[in-house]
Amino acid sequence: MELEIISPDGILFKGETNYVSFPGTAGSFDVLPHHAPMIAALEAGAIRYQANGKEEQQEIKIQSGFVEIKDDILSVCIE
């Protein structure tokens, strides 16, 4: 899956991932390859993901934002 996380400061991450966990306003949720298309609002918390080729999980703390998932492309805008 291609993950792109954008903030007002610029692109924080862009690359291939195995999975991503989001702090949704209706609760946390995970996204794996071939996830159904969706748009979701995000609340304060952390986006956690594992980049392809890396064993450790990475994390970006956020205050709010939204994610669009379509065709294994995850586009995230955060504050």
PyMOL Python script that loads the backbone (N, CA, C, O; Angstrom):
from pymol import cmd

cmd.read_pdbstr("""\
ATOM      1  N   MET A   1       0.850  -1.176   0.000  1.00  0.00           N
ATOM      2  CA  MET A   1       0.000   0.000   0.000  1.00  0.00           C
ATOM      3  C   MET A   1       0.892   1.234   0.000  1.00  0.00           C
ATOM      4  O   MET A   1       1.943   1.254   0.640  1.00  0.00           O
ATOM      5  N   GLU A   2       0.471   2.237  -0.707  1.00  0.00           N
ATOM      6  CA  GLU A   2       1.197   3.507  -0.748  1.00  0.00           C
ATOM      7  C   GLU A   2       0.570   4.447   0.294  1.00  0.00           C
ATOM      8  O   GLU A   2      -0.623   4.741   0.230  1.00  0.00           O
ATOM      9  N   LEU A   3       1.378   4.910   1.246  1.00  0.00           N
ATOM     10  CA  LEU A   3       0.923   5.822   2.288  1.00  0.00           C
ATOM     11  C   LEU A   3       1.583   7.172   2.089  1.00  0.00           C
ATOM     12  O   LEU A   3       2.799   7.265   1.922  1.00  0.00           O
ATOM     13  N   GLU A   4       0.756   8.234   2.109  1.00  0.00           N
ATOM     14  CA  GLU A   4       1.284   9.595   2.044  1.00  0.00           C
ATOM     15  C   GLU A   4       0.635  10.397   3.156  1.00  0.00           C
ATOM     16  O   GLU A   4      -0.588  10.529   3.204  1.00  0.00           O
ATOM     17  N   ILE A   5       1.463  10.938   4.057  1.00  0.00           N
ATOM     18  CA  ILE A   5       0.981  11.748   5.175  1.00  0.00           C
ATOM     19  C   ILE A   5       1.457  13.175   4.953  1.00  0.00           C
ATOM     20  O   ILE A   5       2.657  13.444   4.883  1.00  0.00           O
ATOM     21  N   ILE A   6       0.485  14.094   4.842  1.00  0.00           N
ATOM     22  CA  ILE A   6       0.782  15.494   4.552  1.00  0.00           C
ATOM     23  C   ILE A   6       0.308  16.373   5.698  1.00  0.00           C
ATOM     24  O   ILE A   6      -0.803  16.204   6.201  1.00  0.00           O
ATOM     25  N   SER A   7       1.156  17.313   6.111  1.00  0.00           N
ATOM     26  CA  SER A   7       0.803  18.292   7.141  1.00  0.00           C
ATOM     27  C   SER A   7       1.005  19.682   6.534  1.00  0.00           C
ATOM     28  O   SER A   7       1.505  19.795   5.415  1.00  0.00           O
ATOM     29  N   PRO A   8       0.622  20.741   7.256  1.00  0.00           N
ATOM     30  CA  PRO A   8       0.886  22.093   6.749  1.00  0.00           C
ATOM     31  C   PRO A   8       2.384  22.362   6.525  1.00  0.00           C
ATOM     32  O   PRO A   8       2.750  23.252   5.758  1.00  0.00           O
ATOM     33  N   ASP A   9       3.243  21.585   7.201  1.00  0.00           N
ATOM     34  CA  ASP A   9       4.695  21.748   7.058  1.00  0.00           C
ATOM     35  C   ASP A   9       5.266  20.999   5.860  1.00  0.00           C
ATOM     36  O   ASP A   9       6.433  21.188   5.516  1.00  0.00           O
ATOM     37  N   GLY A  10       4.464  20.154   5.221  1.00  0.00           N
ATOM     38  CA  GLY A  10       4.942  19.390   4.070  1.00  0.00           C
ATOM     39  C   GLY A  10       4.657  17.911   4.219  1.00  0.00           C
ATOM     40  O   GLY A  10       3.857  17.503   5.061  1.00  0.00           O
ATOM     41  N   ILE A  11       5.312  17.117   3.401  1.00  0.00           N
ATOM     42  CA  ILE A  11       5.122  15.661   3.421  1.00  0.00           C
ATOM     43  C   ILE A  11       5.929  15.076   4.576  1.00  0.00           C
ATOM     44  O   ILE A  11       7.146  15.250   4.647  1.00  0.00           O
ATOM     45  N   LEU A  12       5.233  14.375   5.487  1.00  0.00           N
ATOM     46  CA  LEU A  12       5.906  13.755   6.629  1.00  0.00           C
ATOM     47  C   LEU A  12       6.356  12.338   6.316  1.00  0.00           C
ATOM     48  O   LEU A  12       7.368  11.874   6.841  1.00  0.00           O
ATOM     49  N   PHE A  13       5.605  11.646   5.458  1.00  0.00           N
ATOM     50  CA  PHE A  13       5.995  10.296   5.047  1.00  0.00           C
ATOM     51  C   PHE A  13       5.351   9.997   3.709  1.00  0.00           C
ATOM     52  O   PHE A  13       4.199  10.356   3.463  1.00  0.00           O
ATOM     53  N   LYS A  14       6.111   9.330   2.843  1.00  0.00           N
ATOM     54  CA  LYS A  14       5.579   8.835   1.581  1.00  0.00           C
ATOM     55  C   LYS A  14       6.326   7.561   1.248  1.00  0.00           C
ATOM     56  O   LYS A  14       7.544   7.572   1.070  1.00  0.00           O
ATOM     57  N   GLY A  15       5.585   6.453   1.164  1.00  0.00           N
ATOM     58  CA  GLY A  15       6.237   5.186   0.853  1.00  0.00           C
ATOM     59  C   GLY A  15       5.295   4.014   0.972  1.00  0.00           C
ATOM     60  O   GLY A  15       4.114   4.170   1.280  1.00  0.00           O
ATOM     61  N   GLU A  16       5.836   2.838   0.724  1.00  0.00           N
ATOM     62  CA  GLU A  16       5.083   1.594   0.792  1.00  0.00           C
ATOM     63  C   GLU A  16       5.002   1.102   2.240  1.00  0.00           C
ATOM     64  O   GLU A  16       5.976   1.186   2.989  1.00  0.00           O
ATOM     65  N   THR A  17       3.837   0.592   2.619  1.00  0.00           N
ATOM     66  CA  THR A  17       3.623   0.076   3.973  1.00  0.00           C
ATOM     67  C   THR A  17       2.943  -1.288   3.925  1.00  0.00           C
ATOM     68  O   THR A  17       2.289  -1.642   2.944  1.00  0.00           O
ATOM     69  N   ASN A  18       3.114  -2.048   5.015  1.00  0.00           N
ATOM     70  CA  ASN A  18       2.451  -3.348   5.165  1.00  0.00           C
ATOM     71  C   ASN A  18       1.078  -3.190   5.815  1.00  0.00           C
ATOM     72  O   ASN A  18       0.131  -3.890   5.456  1.00  0.00           O
ATOM     73  N   TYR A  19       0.976  -2.272   6.768  1.00  0.00           N
ATOM     74  CA  TYR A  19      -0.289  -1.982   7.455  1.00  0.00           C
ATOM     75  C   TYR A  19      -0.201  -0.590   8.050  1.00  0.00           C
ATOM     76  O   TYR A  19       0.884  -0.040   8.238  1.00  0.00           O
ATOM     77  N   VAL A  20      -1.381  -0.025   8.345  1.00  0.00           N
ATOM     78  CA  VAL A  20      -1.442   1.288   8.990  1.00  0.00           C
ATOM     79  C   VAL A  20      -2.576   1.260  10.007  1.00  0.00           C
ATOM     80  O   VAL A  20      -3.630   0.683   9.741  1.00  0.00           O
ATOM     81  N   SER A  21      -2.371   1.875  11.168  1.00  0.00           N
ATOM     82  CA  SER A  21      -3.390   2.001  12.206  1.00  0.00           C
ATOM     83  C   SER A  21      -3.690   3.487  12.401  1.00  0.00           C
ATOM     84  O   SER A  21      -2.779   4.301  12.557  1.00  0.00           O
ATOM     85  N   PHE A  22      -4.978   3.826  12.390  1.00  0.00           N
ATOM     86  CA  PHE A  22      -5.396   5.224  12.492  1.00  0.00           C
ATOM     87  C   PHE A  22      -6.245   5.467  13.737  1.00  0.00           C
ATOM     88  O   PHE A  22      -6.989   4.578  14.153  1.00  0.00           O
ATOM     89  N   PRO A  23      -6.146   6.674  14.351  1.00  0.00           N
ATOM     90  CA  PRO A  23      -7.028   7.049  15.464  1.00  0.00           C
ATOM     91  C   PRO A  23      -8.304   7.714  14.924  1.00  0.00           C
ATOM     92  O   PRO A  23      -8.401   8.941  14.910  1.00  0.00           O
ATOM     93  N   GLY A  24      -9.261   6.929  14.490  1.00  0.00           N
ATOM     94  CA  GLY A  24     -10.501   7.469  13.930  1.00  0.00           C
ATOM     95  C   GLY A  24     -11.391   8.092  14.988  1.00  0.00           C
ATOM     96  O   GLY A  24     -11.280   7.758  16.168  1.00  0.00           O
ATOM     97  N   THR A  25     -12.273   8.993  14.580  1.00  0.00           N
ATOM     98  CA  THR A  25     -13.181   9.631  15.534  1.00  0.00           C
ATOM     99  C   THR A  25     -14.185   8.646  16.117  1.00  0.00           C
ATOM    100  O   THR A  25     -14.731   8.886  17.194  1.00  0.00           O
ATOM    101  N   ALA A  26     -14.433   7.543  15.422  1.00  0.00           N
ATOM    102  CA  ALA A  26     -15.340   6.503  15.927  1.00  0.00           C
ATOM    103  C   ALA A  26     -14.555   5.344  16.539  1.00  0.00           C
ATOM    104  O   ALA A  26     -15.128   4.293  16.826  1.00  0.00           O
ATOM    105  N   GLY A  27     -13.255   5.527  16.741  1.00  0.00           N
ATOM    106  CA  GLY A  27     -12.395   4.492  17.313  1.00  0.00           C
ATOM    107  C   GLY A  27     -11.248   4.169  16.373  1.00  0.00           C
ATOM    108  O   GLY A  27     -11.303   4.469  15.180  1.00  0.00           O
ATOM    109  N   SER A  28     -10.222   3.561  16.915  1.00  0.00           N
ATOM    110  CA  SER A  28      -9.051   3.202  16.106  1.00  0.00           C
ATOM    111  C   SER A  28      -9.416   2.118  15.099  1.00  0.00           C
ATOM    112  O   SER A  28     -10.276   1.275  15.353  1.00  0.00           O
ATOM    113  N   PHE A  29      -8.744   2.158  13.948  1.00  0.00           N
ATOM    114  CA  PHE A  29      -8.962   1.108  12.953  1.00  0.00           C
ATOM    115  C   PHE A  29      -7.671   0.858  12.184  1.00  0.00           C
ATOM    116  O   PHE A  29      -6.822   1.740  12.050  1.00  0.00           O
ATOM    117  N   ASP A  30      -7.549  -0.373  11.682  1.00  0.00           N
ATOM    118  CA  ASP A  30      -6.366  -0.790  10.938  1.00  0.00           C
ATOM    119  C   ASP A  30      -6.712  -0.936   9.462  1.00  0.00           C
ATOM    120  O   ASP A  30      -7.843  -1.262   9.102  1.00  0.00           O
ATOM    121  N   VAL A  31      -5.724  -0.691   8.625  1.00  0.00           N
ATOM    122  CA  VAL A  31      -5.886  -0.842   7.185  1.00  0.00           C
ATOM    123  C   VAL A  31      -4.802  -1.793   6.683  1.00  0.00           C
ATOM    124  O   VAL A  31      -3.612  -1.593   6.924  1.00  0.00           O
ATOM    125  N   LEU A  32      -5.247  -2.829   5.981  1.00  0.00           N
ATOM    126  CA  LEU A  32      -4.356  -3.803   5.360  1.00  0.00           C
ATOM    127  C   LEU A  32      -4.530  -3.711   3.849  1.00  0.00           C
ATOM    128  O   LEU A  32      -5.475  -3.075   3.383  1.00  0.00           O
ATOM    129  N   PRO A  33      -3.644  -4.329   3.074  1.00  0.00           N
ATOM    130  CA  PRO A  33      -3.789  -4.282   1.620  1.00  0.00           C
ATOM    131  C   PRO A  33      -5.177  -4.732   1.160  1.00  0.00           C
ATOM    132  O   PRO A  33      -5.785  -5.618   1.759  1.00  0.00           O
ATOM    133  N   HIS A  34      -5.663  -4.111   0.096  1.00  0.00           N
ATOM    134  CA  HIS A  34      -6.962  -4.393  -0.539  1.00  0.00           C
ATOM    135  C   HIS A  34      -8.145  -3.980   0.331  1.00  0.00           C
ATOM    136  O   HIS A  34      -9.226  -4.557   0.218  1.00  0.00           O
ATOM    137  N   HIS A  35      -7.951  -2.986   1.198  1.00  0.00           N
ATOM    138  CA  HIS A  35      -9.035  -2.461   2.034  1.00  0.00           C
ATOM    139  C   HIS A  35     -10.088  -1.805   1.147  1.00  0.00           C
ATOM    140  O   HIS A  35      -9.766  -1.259   0.092  1.00  0.00           O
ATOM    141  N   ALA A  36     -11.326  -1.859   1.570  1.00  0.00           N
ATOM    142  CA  ALA A  36     -12.414  -1.213   0.835  1.00  0.00           C
ATOM    143  C   ALA A  36     -12.207   0.303   0.816  1.00  0.00           C
ATOM    144  O   ALA A  36     -11.655   0.860   1.765  1.00  0.00           O
ATOM    145  N   PRO A  37     -12.642   0.974  -0.249  1.00  0.00           N
ATOM    146  CA  PRO A  37     -12.531   2.433  -0.305  1.00  0.00           C
ATOM    147  C   PRO A  37     -13.306   3.089   0.839  1.00  0.00           C
ATOM    148  O   PRO A  37     -14.399   2.646   1.192  1.00  0.00           O
ATOM    149  N   MET A  38     -12.733   4.142   1.409  1.00  0.00           N
ATOM    150  CA  MET A  38     -13.421   4.878   2.475  1.00  0.00           C
ATOM    151  C   MET A  38     -12.741   6.211   2.718  1.00  0.00           C
ATOM    152  O   MET A  38     -11.598   6.435   2.322  1.00  0.00           O
ATOM    153  N   ILE A  39     -13.484   7.096   3.385  1.00  0.00           N
ATOM    154  CA  ILE A  39     -12.946   8.357   3.883  1.00  0.00           C
ATOM    155  C   ILE A  39     -13.315   8.407   5.360  1.00  0.00           C
ATOM    156  O   ILE A  39     -14.458   8.135   5.728  1.00  0.00           O
ATOM    157  N   ALA A  40     -12.342   8.757   6.207  1.00  0.00           N
ATOM    158  CA  ALA A  40     -12.596   8.778   7.652  1.00  0.00           C
ATOM    159  C   ALA A  40     -11.940   9.994   8.289  1.00  0.00           C
ATOM    160  O   ALA A  40     -10.852  10.409   7.890  1.00  0.00           O
ATOM    161  N   ALA A  41     -12.620  10.564   9.291  1.00  0.00           N
ATOM    162  CA  ALA A  41     -12.064  11.656  10.088  1.00  0.00           C
ATOM    163  C   ALA A  41     -11.164  11.057  11.171  1.00  0.00           C
ATOM    164  O   ALA A  41     -11.436   9.982  11.706  1.00  0.00           O
ATOM    165  N   LEU A  42     -10.084  11.784  11.479  1.00  0.00           N
ATOM    166  CA  LEU A  42      -9.134  11.337  12.494  1.00  0.00           C
ATOM    167  C   LEU A  42      -9.125  12.309  13.656  1.00  0.00           C
ATOM    168  O   LEU A  42      -9.346  13.508  13.486  1.00  0.00           O
ATOM    169  N   GLU A  43      -8.862  11.766  14.860  1.00  0.00           N
ATOM    170  CA  GLU A  43      -8.778  12.594  16.061  1.00  0.00           C
ATOM    171  C   GLU A  43      -7.373  12.513  16.631  1.00  0.00           C
ATOM    172  O   GLU A  43      -6.509  11.828  16.083  1.00  0.00           O
ATOM    173  N   ALA A  44      -7.150  13.212  17.730  1.00  0.00           N
ATOM    174  CA  ALA A  44      -5.830  13.223  18.369  1.00  0.00           C
ATOM    175  C   ALA A  44      -5.401  11.802  18.720  1.00  0.00           C
ATOM    176  O   ALA A  44      -6.184  11.013  19.248  1.00  0.00           O
ATOM    177  N   GLY A  45      -4.164  11.499  18.422  1.00  0.00           N
ATOM    178  CA  GLY A  45      -3.618  10.165  18.684  1.00  0.00           C
ATOM    179  C   GLY A  45      -2.377   9.964  17.830  1.00  0.00           C
ATOM    180  O   GLY A  45      -1.639  10.911  17.557  1.00  0.00           O
ATOM    181  N   ALA A  46      -2.152   8.720  17.409  1.00  0.00           N
ATOM    182  CA  ALA A  46      -0.965   8.411  16.616  1.00  0.00           C
ATOM    183  C   ALA A  46      -1.332   7.540  15.425  1.00  0.00           C
ATOM    184  O   ALA A  46      -2.124   6.604  15.540  1.00  0.00           O
ATOM    185  N   ILE A  47      -0.753   7.861  14.298  1.00  0.00           N
ATOM    186  CA  ILE A  47      -0.816   6.988  13.128  1.00  0.00           C
ATOM    187  C   ILE A  47       0.385   6.064  13.250  1.00  0.00           C
ATOM    188  O   ILE A  47       1.525   6.519  13.342  1.00  0.00           O
ATOM    189  N   ARG A  48       0.121   4.763  13.249  1.00  0.00           N
ATOM    190  CA  ARG A  48       1.197   3.769  13.364  1.00  0.00           C
ATOM    191  C   ARG A  48       1.252   2.971  12.065  1.00  0.00           C
ATOM    192  O   ARG A  48       0.220   2.592  11.512  1.00  0.00           O
ATOM    193  N   TYR A  49       2.462   2.723  11.589  1.00  0.00           N
ATOM    194  CA  TYR A  49       2.609   1.990  10.333  1.00  0.00           C
ATOM    195  C   TYR A  49       3.940   1.245  10.312  1.00  0.00           C
ATOM    196  O   TYR A  49       4.872   1.572  11.048  1.00  0.00           O
ATOM    197  N   GLN A  50       4.000   0.239   9.449  1.00  0.00           N
ATOM    198  CA  GLN A  50       5.235  -0.497   9.239  1.00  0.00           C
ATOM    199  C   GLN A  50       5.612  -0.334   7.774  1.00  0.00           C
ATOM    200  O   GLN A  50       4.915  -0.818   6.883  1.00  0.00           O
ATOM    201  N   ALA A  51       6.710   0.346   7.541  1.00  0.00           N
ATOM    202  CA  ALA A  51       7.185   0.553   6.176  1.00  0.00           C
ATOM    203  C   ALA A  51       7.750  -0.758   5.645  1.00  0.00           C
ATOM    204  O   ALA A  51       8.374  -1.518   6.386  1.00  0.00           O
ATOM    205  N   ASN A  52       7.530  -1.020   4.363  1.00  0.00           N
ATOM    206  CA  ASN A  52       8.067  -2.234   3.744  1.00  0.00           C
ATOM    207  C   ASN A  52       9.574  -2.296   3.937  1.00  0.00           C
ATOM    208  O   ASN A  52      10.275  -1.299   3.761  1.00  0.00           O
ATOM    209  N   GLY A  53      10.061  -3.465   4.298  1.00  0.00           N
ATOM    210  CA  GLY A  53      11.492  -3.653   4.475  1.00  0.00           C
ATOM    211  C   GLY A  53      12.004  -3.287   5.856  1.00  0.00           C
ATOM    212  O   GLY A  53      13.192  -3.456   6.132  1.00  0.00           O
ATOM    213  N   LYS A  54      11.143  -2.793   6.729  1.00  0.00           N
ATOM    214  CA  LYS A  54      11.566  -2.434   8.092  1.00  0.00           C
ATOM    215  C   LYS A  54      10.786  -3.283   9.091  1.00  0.00           C
ATOM    216  O   LYS A  54       9.602  -3.559   8.901  1.00  0.00           O
ATOM    217  N   GLU A  55      11.471  -3.690  10.161  1.00  0.00           N
ATOM    218  CA  GLU A  55      10.819  -4.522  11.170  1.00  0.00           C
ATOM    219  C   GLU A  55      10.085  -3.695  12.212  1.00  0.00           C
ATOM    220  O   GLU A  55       9.028  -4.101  12.695  1.00  0.00           O
ATOM    221  N   GLU A  56      10.637  -2.537  12.562  1.00  0.00           N
ATOM    222  CA  GLU A  56      10.040  -1.743  13.630  1.00  0.00           C
ATOM    223  C   GLU A  56       8.848  -0.928  13.132  1.00  0.00           C
ATOM    224  O   GLU A  56       8.794  -0.506  11.977  1.00  0.00           O
ATOM    225  N   GLN A  57       7.917  -0.727  14.023  1.00  0.00           N
ATOM    226  CA  GLN A  57       6.735   0.096  13.744  1.00  0.00           C
ATOM    227  C   GLN A  57       7.110   1.559  13.912  1.00  0.00           C
ATOM    228  O   GLN A  57       7.874   1.907  14.812  1.00  0.00           O
ATOM    229  N   GLN A  58       6.577   2.417  13.050  1.00  0.00           N
ATOM    230  CA  GLN A  58       6.840   3.841  13.150  1.00  0.00           C
ATOM    231  C   GLN A  58       5.551   4.540  13.558  1.00  0.00           C
ATOM    232  O   GLN A  58       4.462   3.983  13.415  1.00  0.00           O
ATOM    233  N   GLU A  59       5.678   5.761  14.065  1.00  0.00           N
ATOM    234  CA  GLU A  59       4.520   6.458  14.618  1.00  0.00           C
ATOM    235  C   GLU A  59       4.636   7.959  14.361  1.00  0.00           C
ATOM    236  O   GLU A  59       5.711   8.548  14.473  1.00  0.00           O
ATOM    237  N   ILE A  60       3.495   8.561  14.012  1.00  0.00           N
ATOM    238  CA  ILE A  60       3.406  10.013  13.872  1.00  0.00           C
ATOM    239  C   ILE A  60       2.223  10.477  14.702  1.00  0.00           C
ATOM    240  O   ILE A  60       1.096  10.039  14.473  1.00  0.00           O
ATOM    241  N   LYS A  61       2.466  11.357  15.664  1.00  0.00           N
ATOM    242  CA  LYS A  61       1.387  11.882  16.516  1.00  0.00           C
ATOM    243  C   LYS A  61       0.657  12.987  15.766  1.00  0.00           C
ATOM    244  O   LYS A  61       1.269  13.808  15.082  1.00  0.00           O
ATOM    245  N   ILE A  62      -0.688  12.989  15.913  1.00  0.00           N
ATOM    246  CA  ILE A  62      -1.508  13.980  15.210  1.00  0.00           C
ATOM    247  C   ILE A  62      -2.533  14.586  16.166  1.00  0.00           C
ATOM    248  O   ILE A  62      -2.809  14.038  17.233  1.00  0.00           O
ATOM    249  N   GLN A  63      -3.089  15.725  15.763  1.00  0.00           N
ATOM    250  CA  GLN A  63      -4.173  16.363  16.512  1.00  0.00           C
ATOM    251  C   GLN A  63      -5.524  16.089  15.850  1.00  0.00           C
ATOM    252  O   GLN A  63      -6.519  15.844  16.532  1.00  0.00           O
ATOM    253  N   SER A  64      -5.549  16.131  14.522  1.00  0.00           N
ATOM    254  CA  SER A  64      -6.774  15.854  13.779  1.00  0.00           C
ATOM    255  C   SER A  64      -6.419  15.698  12.308  1.00  0.00           C
ATOM    256  O   SER A  64      -5.285  15.949  11.900  1.00  0.00           O
ATOM    257  N   GLY A  65      -7.404  15.281  11.516  1.00  0.00           N
ATOM    258  CA  GLY A  65      -7.176  15.157  10.083  1.00  0.00           C
ATOM    259  C   GLY A  65      -8.197  14.233   9.460  1.00  0.00           C
ATOM    260  O   GLY A  65      -9.251  13.964  10.037  1.00  0.00           O
ATOM    261  N   PHE A  66      -7.867  13.747   8.266  1.00  0.00           N
ATOM    262  CA  PHE A  66      -8.723  12.778   7.603  1.00  0.00           C
ATOM    263  C   PHE A  66      -7.872  11.907   6.693  1.00  0.00           C
ATOM    264  O   PHE A  66      -6.754  12.270   6.326  1.00  0.00           O
ATOM    265  N   VAL A  67      -8.425  10.740   6.331  1.00  0.00           N
ATOM    266  CA  VAL A  67      -7.738   9.808   5.442  1.00  0.00           C
ATOM    267  C   VAL A  67      -8.702   9.370   4.343  1.00  0.00           C
ATOM    268  O   VAL A  67      -9.886   9.142   4.592  1.00  0.00           O
ATOM    269  N   GLU A  68      -8.181   9.256   3.134  1.00  0.00           N
ATOM    270  CA  GLU A  68      -8.922   8.669   2.025  1.00  0.00           C
ATOM    271  C   GLU A  68      -8.186   7.399   1.611  1.00  0.00           C
ATOM    272  O   GLU A  68      -6.975   7.414   1.390  1.00  0.00           O
ATOM    273  N   ILE A  69      -8.932   6.302   1.508  1.00  0.00           N
ATOM    274  CA  ILE A  69      -8.369   5.015   1.114  1.00  0.00           C
ATOM    275  C   ILE A  69      -9.036   4.603  -0.192  1.00  0.00           C
ATOM    276  O   ILE A  69     -10.260   4.502  -0.275  1.00  0.00           O
ATOM    277  N   LYS A  70      -8.209   4.367  -1.216  1.00  0.00           N
ATOM    278  CA  LYS A  70      -8.758   3.956  -2.513  1.00  0.00           C
ATOM    279  C   LYS A  70      -7.658   3.266  -3.313  1.00  0.00           C
ATOM    280  O   LYS A  70      -6.580   3.830  -3.500  1.00  0.00           O
ATOM    281  N   ASP A  71      -7.924   2.060  -3.783  1.00  0.00           N
ATOM    282  CA  ASP A  71      -6.991   1.313  -4.637  1.00  0.00           C
ATOM    283  C   ASP A  71      -5.608   1.176  -4.007  1.00  0.00           C
ATOM    284  O   ASP A  71      -4.599   1.382  -4.681  1.00  0.00           O
ATOM    285  N   ASP A  72      -5.553   0.831  -2.724  1.00  0.00           N
ATOM    286  CA  ASP A  72      -4.311   0.661  -1.982  1.00  0.00           C
ATOM    287  C   ASP A  72      -3.459   1.923  -1.909  1.00  0.00           C
ATOM    288  O   ASP A  72      -2.244   1.850  -1.725  1.00  0.00           O
ATOM    289  N   ILE A  73      -4.101   3.081  -2.053  1.00  0.00           N
ATOM    290  CA  ILE A  73      -3.431   4.368  -1.846  1.00  0.00           C
ATOM    291  C   ILE A  73      -4.104   5.047  -0.666  1.00  0.00           C
ATOM    292  O   ILE A  73      -5.310   5.293  -0.688  1.00  0.00           O
ATOM    293  N   LEU A  74      -3.318   5.351   0.371  1.00  0.00           N
ATOM    294  CA  LEU A  74      -3.823   5.993   1.577  1.00  0.00           C
ATOM    295  C   LEU A  74      -3.305   7.422   1.605  1.00  0.00           C
ATOM    296  O   LEU A  74      -2.107   7.648   1.778  1.00  0.00           O
ATOM    297  N   SER A  75      -4.195   8.380   1.436  1.00  0.00           N
ATOM    298  CA  SER A  75      -3.837   9.805   1.438  1.00  0.00           C
ATOM    299  C   SER A  75      -4.327  10.413   2.753  1.00  0.00           C
ATOM    300  O   SER A  75      -5.524  10.415   3.040  1.00  0.00           O
ATOM    301  N   VAL A  76      -3.389  10.927   3.545  1.00  0.00           N
ATOM    302  CA  VAL A  76      -3.712  11.443   4.869  1.00  0.00           C
ATOM    303  C   VAL A  76      -3.327  12.915   4.960  1.00  0.00           C
ATOM    304  O   VAL A  76      -2.192  13.282   4.655  1.00  0.00           O
ATOM    305  N   CYS A  77      -4.271  13.763   5.381  1.00  0.00           N
ATOM    306  CA  CYS A  77      -4.009  15.174   5.669  1.00  0.00           C
ATOM    307  C   CYS A  77      -4.187  15.373   7.165  1.00  0.00           C
ATOM    308  O   CYS A  77      -5.230  15.030   7.722  1.00  0.00           O
ATOM    309  N   ILE A  78      -3.170  15.927   7.816  1.00  0.00           N
ATOM    310  CA  ILE A  78      -3.231  16.089   9.272  1.00  0.00           C
ATOM    311  C   ILE A  78      -2.857  17.500   9.673  1.00  0.00           C
ATOM    312  O   ILE A  78      -2.283  18.264   8.896  1.00  0.00           O
ATOM    313  N   GLU A  79      -3.205  17.827  10.926  1.00  0.00           N
ATOM    314  CA  GLU A  79      -2.779  19.092  11.546  1.00  0.00           C
ATOM    315  C   GLU A  79      -1.794  18.761  12.637  1.00  0.00           C
ATOM    316  O   GLU A  79      -1.291  19.661  13.309  1.00  0.00           O
TER     317      GLU A  79
END
""", "prot")
cmd.dss("prot")
cmd.show_as("cartoon", "prot")
cmd.util.cbc("prot")
cmd.orient("prot")
